Amino acid sequence: MGKHIQTVNKVSLNTTLKGRGCGECQTSCQSACKTSCTVGNQVCARESK
Amino acid sequence: MLHKFIINNTRVVLDVHSGAVHRVDRLTWDVLEDYRNIARDGLLEKLARRYPGQEVEEALAEVDELVEAGLLFSPDPLGGSYTPPAHNIVKALCLHLAHDCNLACRYCFAGQGKFGGPAGLMSLETGKAALDFLMNSSGGRRHVEVDFFGGEPLLNKRVLYGLVEYGNKLAGERDKEIKFTLTTNGLLLDEETGDFLNRHDMSVVLSLDGRPAVHDTMRPFPGGGGSYDIISRKIINFLESRDYRNYYVRGTYTANNTDFSRDVLHLAGLGLREISVEPVVAPPEEEYALREEHIPGLSREYALLADMVLERARAGDPINFFHFNIDLEGGPCLPKRLSGCGAGSEYLAVDPEGGLYPCHQFVGQEEYVMGDVYGGLVNKELPARFAGAHVYSKEGCAECWAKFFCSGGCHAGARAYSGTILKPNPLGCRLMKMRLECALYLKVAMAGQQ
């Protein structure tokens, strides 16, 4: 934790590029919206196990 | 690429390509403004006019460290281009059990449930063929999903019951996990239906707009008269029967209730905790359509709602507002963020006759018929077109800070606005960005109290 910068998350998206994309996660529009999907708020099926 | 914004005096910085989120002070905000534009000596000299030199050195060192760690100014992991994997997997279906409805919602994008065609119910035979198609098209994917949609799907309850039984049987035979969701206006929720939904652990999306007057204005019965009283009662009774598990209550806001945070508050006051209130999908000529002039007010409203959500969380009585729900530590992988919602490729909609469409919002549009559940996908161009519509091919997305959260947005929304799925509706983009900024702000604010 820095004096001037508080970093909330240190996960880097580029580490999720290779070997991922299993496609087991929920389809975005199925969860609630049906009109205004937001992929970023979906859950990774692998991570949630 | 960085995105910097201030909400409620909180300075937030998103490093777009890594997904890292930081809370910064005013000095660091200024450092980041010029970090890539001015040489180190010049930057020190410029900032030393406003801040103590020692402080500037410290802030610069912190920035340097995060740059080195790949958490600030990180490069685009894909170098600005993307080729989607070639496959023909369909893993999710939206089954239109009923092109008919027992309400006459004024903003219904489905034309009171009929999607521009005649009223009709899906037969059990067609529904079973759809599930066979799903099982046969889902390849090695273990998880498959079915959403029962309409119109009002509970107008076709017996077929719904039959399809859940049939889908579970198929899934067992194929060693797959099938997840069912029901999207309903709640009017036909009774004890028998509730028991069935609970016994089969089905997710439900229940439509309720919020305050009684707001709901009744847009969601009347076909003969007139508001539906709030009966529907809110049925929804509460049903949710009590399942201990308020596995649901979302979903409302729509329009130009008539741009103060929709009050509707969220109203829903929370009913004891509801899983809430999604979303902007209306409407042609711009409708009086209730959201327009450019609403943007400043909506921006304030989302910020107000974010603080309400924050206050409730701090008070130990949280609500989960769907569009503020972001997992910064996990969340979807980059391939998922690139592929977007999957409509037209992994996710298809089925009309009552078995016709296949890219998603529920395209149903009834002749040029988007992709085949049917009996003969499978006949149109091979449409799946490729939809899979090829991603953040590096949609207009304006590659340069947008929100690309890895919104993934190019709603294809149907883009098509309705511009005639092509490759050109998003800028109004939709603005609303998406407001919601995302609030979601990120909430993460920062919550992190600050831990």
Interface residues (C-beta under 8 A of the other chain):
Chain A: G2 K3 H4 I5 Q6 T7 V8 N9 K10 V11 S12 L13 N14 T16 L17 R20 G21 G23 E24 C25 Q26 T27 S28 C29 Q30 S31 A32 C33 K34 T35 S36 C37 T38 V39 G40 N41 Q42 V43 C44 A45 E47 S48
Chain B: H17 S18 G19 A20 V21 H22 R23 V24 D25 L27 T28 E55 E58 A59 E62 V63 E65 L66 A69 G70 L71 S74 P77 L78 P85 I89 K91 A92 C94 F109 R141 R142 H143 E145 D147 F149 K179 T181 T183 S203 V205 Y248 R250 T252 S276 E278 P279 V281 F322 H323 N325 I326 D327 L328 E329 G330 G331 P332 C333 L334 P335 K336 R337 S339 G340 C341 G342 A343 E346 Y347 C359 H360 Q361 F404 F405 C406 S407 G409 C410 G413 G428 L431 M432 R435 L436 A439 K443 V444 A447 G448
